[in-house]
Amino acid sequence: MKSDIRVCSAWRERHDRPVYTLSRTCPVCGDEAENSAPAPFDPNDSYGEYRRALKRRSR
């Protein structure tokens, strides 16, 4: 499930701390809000196969 919590894209320049919201725009400055969670994986990760193999071995 994708995260619905968003953070103001310009919080480093305009705010003292991150401003979180559920809407598509920042409630304080009105700027665009972006997804606050990082992507779970990168499909173009060239070492992903090796990391998964290591993880399976360590279990």
Secondary structure as the mmCIF struct_conf table of DSSP 4:
data_model
#
loop_
_struct_conf.conf_type_id
_struct_conf.id
_struct_conf.beg_label_comp_id
_struct_conf.beg_label_asym_id
_struct_conf.beg_label_seq_id
_struct_conf.end_label_comp_id
_struct_conf.end_label_asym_id
_struct_conf.end_label_seq_id
STRN STRN1 ARG A 6 CYS A 8
TURN_TY1_P TURN_TY1_P1 SER A 9 ALA A 10
HELX_RH_AL_P HELX_RH_AL_P1 TRP A 11 ARG A 14
BEND BEND1 ASP A 16 ARG A 17
STRN STRN2 TYR A 20 THR A 21
BEND BEND2 LEU A 22 ARG A 24
STRN STRN3 THR A 25 THR A 25
TURN_TY1_P TURN_TY1_P2 PRO A 27 CYS A 29
STRN STRN4 GLU A 32 GLU A 32
STRN STRN5 ALA A 33 ASN A 35
BEND BEND3 ALA A 37 ALA A 37
HELX_LH_PP_P HELX_LH_PP_P1 PRO A 38 ALA A 39
BEND BEND4 PRO A 40 PRO A 40
TURN_TY1_P TURN_TY1_P3 PRO A 43 ASN A 44
TURN_TY1_P TURN_TY1_P4 SER A 46 TYR A 47
HELX_RH_AL_P HELX_RH_AL_P2 GLY A 48 SER A 58
#
